[in-house]
Each structure stands twice: as C-alpha cells, then as structure tokens.
Amino acid sequence: MSVTESSSAPAAASAPAPRIWVGSAFSLERLSEARVLALAALSPAGSTDPVEKALGRVLRSEHPGVRAPRVQPGDVDPARPDRRYSLTRVRDFPLTAGSTADLMVMRGRLTDVLGRVANSREEKSVARRNAAVALRRGCRALAVAIAPVAPDGTVGAYRLEGFVTVRPDAEAAGTETMAAHTGSWVRVNVWTGTLRLQHWINVAMVFILSCTGYFIMDPFFGPEAHAGGPTGFLMGWMRFIHFSAAFVWLVIGATRVVLASTSRDRYLRWSAFWPLKRKEDVRNLGRVIQHYALIKDEGPLFLGHNPLQQLTYTGVYILCAIQMATGLTLFGLYHQDNPLWRLASMPAHWFGIPGVRFFHAAIMFLLWVFVIIHVYLAVRADSLERHGGLSSMINGGVWLRRGAKPVDAPEIE
C-alpha cells in the first residue's frame, strides 16, 4: 500500500507537500512491529509533518487496535542540523498488555541514533544489516529508541527498538508494502532465504553423503556386491560423488560459521545456539519437554525454535562438525605426501583407521535418527497447531492468531 499525503496548503500553493511511502517496520523483538510503528508515528496535535502523517495513516489502517499517543508540542525537542534525531516525552505508553510507562522516544537517522543507544554490539549489527537492505531498495530507516523516565524526571539509557522504512514519491515505491492482515490470523516472516537455502542444501548433501558412504562401507548392488566378478568403476564414481558432496558440505558449514557473526537474522547469530540464558528459559525448556512427553496439553509458544529444538540443533551442528573432521581425516590418508593432509589424518594414526571409520559411520546413523524424528515432529506440530510450520522452511513464514504472545517475540498484533 502506498501512502500519499496531499498538501494542507491552499490549491494555489506553489509546492505541494511531499508524498511519503511507508514500508515495513523492523523490530529487535522487545516491542512488536506495530508498537515500533506507533512510536515512529508520534506527533503533536496539529502536526503537518508529511512523514508523521503518513506513518499515522498506515498505523490506523493496518493496526487499528494500536494507537499512537498524542503528545503536546512542548514535549517535542525537534531534530537539529547537528543532531539528526528528535526527542519526545511520552506518558503512559502501553509497552505490553496491561503495562504502561513514561518514556523518552528518540527518532531519527539510524547512524545517529545508534551512537546514543546502549544496545549490544550484536543487536546494532543486526539493525545495520537490515537497514542496509532497505537502503538498497531506496528506503531510509527511521530509527526508534526509547529510554525510561523515572518519577523524578531522570531519563535512563536509550535502547534501540527498531526502525520503519520510508521513502518519498509513492509512484516509485512499487508494490512492496507492510502486510495488512484484517482477519484473526497474521502471517509472520521467521526464516530468511539464506537459512532456508542452507537447510535444503544440507538435506541434499546429507542424503547424498549417506547413500554413497553406505555403499563405500558395504556395496549392496553392482559388481562390487559379487565377489570374484569384474568390478568396473562403480566404486570410483561413488567415491567421487561422496568426496564432491563432502566439500560442498564443508563450504556450507564454513558459510554457516561466517553468518553466525555477520547475519542480519537473529536466528542465524551465535546467540541462538544457546537458548538457556535466564531461569525462565530453563523453566520453558521443562514445559516443552512435558508437552512433548504428553504430560501437558499445551506448551509455551515460540516464534522460532523452542529451547529443546535449539539445543537439539546445536547438538546436530556439533555432530556435523565432528563428521566433517573425521571425513577429512580419512580423506587425508590418501594424500600423505602433503603436509596439510598428513596433519589432518593424524587422528587415524592415533586411534586407528578402523576406529575412525566406525565413528564416521556411527555419526551417519545418528544423523538419520535425528532426520526421522525431526520429520515426524515437524509434521505432527503442523498437523496439531495448524500454523504452517512445515511449509515455513519453503516460504519463510508461519501463521499465528492476533493476540498470540510468543515467548521469544512481542505480542502478535
């Protein structure tokens, strides 16, 4: 939806007000995207600022249950040439359901706001990378940060909550917009294209490596399965496919490590590998286990992976890393004239070649146990919860009811 604002001046005015298009809102997950938009749309009564009017129009049309509180002109300290952000005092802002607070709201250019907030380096990196994507699409990021105001008027530390993308000239905006959901269900984007692509490449590589690896271990068809017959080159092709897929898998693994430090998706960052950061996380892990064990009918709602899933995936990552290491050890045995491969094959000299091969094969079977359980639980969860979780690894989004309160994300509005 393009949002245009016509000038409030008489028709004879020479310069109409600029037309503003409002794009998507991005949240660092403490506030919902709707509330980030509401804070960005703050304006005193009678404001004619085209950006504030456009933001207010989108908020009213797409999130009618969320209101941007009105502020008095004296509560606004506007941006200046030497300070590219404004400061606005807001009283009794509903941060969460049933909870309000007095806030100071900082709105302005992302780079300037980031220099004043107390967010972690990872959160700032995620915000910059998401803003860079918006910039490549011709949008600017209107950053929103908040700080608590104590009863005595003392302003606490500012924390970036997110930003809203805006740009002038509605005709140039195309069709990309904030998603409007007027029904009781809301589609929420969760998994990025990068994560989904890696997932399916991993699926393909594990399948190819398992099939060819099992054949190398125990040929079950072809000339190699019949002792005394001509062998041909079938084993050679199997080994070639196995080694080629292994190096593709190594590249995917290395890419995953890089993304853990650089991705704009919080589900790909290092912090996602260990979900037990607070006592409440441990309690939620217990609740999830009780739900899976059929002790509880309902478990806590998570937008991304619940603690049990994430711990399992972290364990699988470790298994995959060990599998890659043992594979390189076995591959290095055939290249002992090379110092690098000779070093890589040292574990085989320590523990024996049969022991490393057995360990390599055992991990393959463990990975397939995980695959079978993973597919079963994914289908079961999608059938019971009806949220599109199974298809989310294809299209990237799940469906949740308005008013749902995920543990790891703001309320769905």
N, C-alpha and C positions, 0 to 999 in steps of 0.2 A: 504494500500500500504506500503510495506516495502521498506525502502531506505537503500541501501548499498553503501559504498564508498570503492573502491579499492585503494590500496596504490599507491601513485605517485612515490614511490621509484623504482629502477630497480628490475626486477624479482628475482634477486639473493639476495635481501634483506632478512634478516632472520625473521623480524617481520612485517607483513602487517599492514596497518592502521586498527584500529578497525572499525567494521561495526556498523552503528548507525541507529536505527529505530526511526522515528519521529511520535508521536501520536497526540492527539488532543491539540488544543490551548484553553485556558480558558481566558476570558476577564471579567473585572469588569465593563464592559458596557460603558466606555467612549470611548474606541477605539474598532474597530471591531477585531475579531479574526485574520483576515488577516493582519491587521496592527500590532497586537501584534507579530505575526509570523515574519513580516518584521523586526521589531526591534530586535527580538531574532536572526535573521539571519545576522545582521550587521557584516561585515568582511572587513578588508583592502585588497587592491589588492594583489593577490598572496598568500592569506592565505591558508594554508594546514590543518587547524584545521578540523578534521572529523565532529565534531558537526556542525560547521558553514556551511560546505559544504552540509551536509545532510539537514539542515534547508533551505538553499538556493535552493536546488533541489526541495523540497516539495513546497516552495513558488512559484517557476516558473511553476511547473506542475499543481498546484491546484488553484493558484490565479495569472494568467498571467497578470492581469491588475494592480497588486500591486508589486512594485519593492522595494527591499532593497537598500537604497542608499549606494554607495561606500564611504568608509572613508579612510583617509590616515593613515599609520602606526603611525605617530606622534600624531594622535588624539585618540589613544587607550592606556589606562592605564590598563594593564592586571591584572588579579586576582593574589593574593599572598597567601602564606600559612596562614598568619594572617588576610587575608581579602578575603573571598571566593566569590568575585564578581569583575567584571571588570567595568571600566568607559569609555564610548566612546562619543566623541563630534560629533554631527550630525548637519549639516547645512541645512536649508530649508526642513525640513521633512514635508510632507503633512499630517497634523493631520486630517483634514476634507477636503471635496471638496472645493477647492479654498482658502484654508488656510494653510500656512506653518509656521514653527517656528524653531528656533535654540534650540537644546535640548542637555542635557547630559543624556545618557542612562546607566542605571545600570543593569547589567545582572549577575546572579549567583544563588547560593543556596538560596532557598526561606527563610529559617530561618534567614540567614544573611541579606538579603535584607529587610525583614520585620522590622528588628531592626533599619533601617535607614529611613524609609518612614513615611509620615505624614498622612496616611490613617486613617479613623475612626476605632474604635475597631470592629465594625460590619463587615466592609469590610475585615479586617485582619482575622477575624474568618471565614468568607465565603471562603477566599483564602486558609486558612489552611485546612479546611474540604475537599475542592475539591482536594487539593494536597494529603491529606491522602488517598483518594480513588485511586488516581494514584499510590501512593506508594504501596498500597496493590496489585496492578496489576503489580508490578515490575518496575514501571517507576519513574524517577526523574523529579522534577519540575524545569525547568529553568526559574526563575523569571525575569520579565522585569519591571523596574521602570523608570520614566522619570522626569526630572526637567527642567524648562525653563531657558534659558541663556539670560540675558539682554544684550543690545548693549555694555555695558562696561565690559562684561565678567563675571558678577556676576551670580552665579548659585543659583537658587531658591530652594524651598523644593522639595524633591523627592516624587513621588506618584506612588504606585504600580498600574500597568495597567493590569497585568495578568501573565500568565506563559504558557510555552509549555512543554509537556511531552516528554521525550526522554528516550531511554534505549539502551544499547549495544546488539549485537547479533540478527540479523534480524530473524533468524530461530525461536527464542523463542518468537517472537512478536505475532505470530498467525495472525489473520485476522483483528483485531481491528485497525482502521486507522482513519485519518481525512477523512471526507466525501468529495468526489470530485464531483462537480456539474458543468458540462461543458455547460449546457443549460442556458436558461434565467431565470429559476426558481431555487430557493435554498430551501432545507428543513432545517428549523431551530428548534432545540430542545428547548422547552419552559417549559413544565411541567414535573417535576420529577416523578418517580414511586411512591414515598411516597405521593405526592399530589394527584395523580390520584387514588391511592388506598383509601385514606381518602375520596375523593369525592364520590366514588361509595359505600363505606360503609355508608356514610351519606345518600345517596339516598335510600339505602335499609332500614336503620333504620327509616328515616322519613316516608317511606311508611308503614312499619310495625306498627310503633307507631301511625300513623294517623288512620289506619284501625281498630286496636284494641281499640284505645282510643275512636273513634267514637262509636264503639259497646258498650263499657263500659258506655258511656254517654247516648246512645239511642239504645238499642238492636233492630236490624232490621230484624233478622231472628232467627230461632231456638225456643226452648221452652220459652226463656225469652220474646219473642215478643208477646206471647199469655198469657194474664193474666189468672190466675187460673189453668194453666196446670203445669205438672211436669217440674221442672227447670233443672234437671240434673246437670252436672258440666261444661257446656259450658262457663259460665261466669268465672268460675275459671281458665279454660285454657286460655281464653282471657286475664285475668289479669296477669297470669303467663308469657305469651308471651310478654305482654306490659312491665312488670317490667324487664324482662330479656333483652329486646331490649333497654330499658332505660339505664340500667347500661352499656351495650356495648357502647351506645352513649356517656355516661359520660366519659368512657375511651378514646374514640376518641377525645372528647373535651379536656381532660387533655393532651393527646398526642399533640394536635394542639398547646396548650399553650407552651409546652416544645420545640417544633420545632421552634416556633417563636423566641426563644433565641439561639437555637443551630444549626439550619439547615444550610447547605451549599448552599441552594437555596434562592436567594434574594426574590423570590416571596412568600416565607413562613415566612420571617422575620417580626418583628414588624413594621419596616418602611413602609412595603407595605400596612398596614392597613389605613394609612392616606396619600393619594396621592397629597394633595394640600400643597406643600412645598414652592412654588415660585409663583410669579404673573403669570408667563406663564402657570403654572398648572391650575390656575383658568380660564385663557383665553381658554385653551384647553377644560376644562370642559364645558364652554359655547359653544364652537364649536361642541362638541359631542352632547350636548342637541339639538342644532339647526339641526344637522344631523338626530337625532332620530325623531325630530318633522317635518321632511321633508322640513325644511326651506333651508337647504344646501344639495346639491347632494353628496358632499364628506365631510367626517370628518377626523380629524387627525389620522394618522396610529400609532397604538401601537402594540408592540410585545406581551406584556402581557395584563393585564386589563387596559382599559382606565379609567380616573378618575371617570366617572359616574358608571361604573361597580364596581370599587373597593369600592367606597362609599356605593353602594348598598350591596355588600358582607359584608362589615364591619357592616352595619346595621343588616344584617341577622345573623351575628355572635352574635351580642348583643341580638337579639330576641331569638336565640337558647340558649344563656346563661340564659336568663330570664325564658325560657321554662323549662330548666333543674332545675332551682331553684324552680319554682312553683311545678314541679313534685316531687321533694324531699320533699317539704312542705306537699303535700298531702299524700305521702308515709309515712312520719313520723307520721301522725295521728294514724296509726295502731300500733305504737311502742312507746307509751307514757311512758312505764316503762324504756326506755333507755334515759339517759340524752342527748346524742348526737341527737337522733331523736326528742326528745322533743324540743330541741333548734331549729332544722331545721323546725319544724312545727309552730313556733311562729307566722309567718305572717298569718296563718289561724286563729289563735286566735285573732289577731289584726283586720283583715279585714272581717273575717267570712269565713266559708268553702264554701258557695255558690259563694261568690265573687272570691275566688282563683280559684275554678273550672271553673267559667265563663272566667276568664282571661286566664287560661290554654287552654281552648277550643278555645278562640278567637285567640290566637297566632298560634294554629294549622291551622286555616283558613287563617291567614295572610301568613304563610309559603307556603300554597298551592297556594295562589295568586302569590307569588314570583316564585314558581316552574313553573306554567303555563306561566308566562311572560318570564321567563328565557329560557324555552324550545323553545318558539316561536322566541325570538330574536336570539338564537343560530342557529336555522335552517335558519332564514332569513339572518343572516350575512353570513353563509356558502354558501347559495344559491347565494347571490349577489356578495360576494368577492372572492369566489372560492379558499379559502386559506386552506381548511381542518381544520378549527377551531373546527367543531363538532367532527371530529374523533381525534383531538389532545388530548382529555381527555381519549382516549384509547391508542394511540401510542405515545403521548407526543410531537409531532412536528407539525408545520404549514409550509405552502409553501408561500414564498414571492419572488417577482421578484428581480433579481440582480439590484442594484442601488436604491432599495427602502430605504427610510430614516425614520425609526420609531422614534417617539418622545422619547421613553424610551430605545432605544438601538442604537448602531452605525449603519452606513450605511451597507446594505447587500451587500457583495462583493463575 
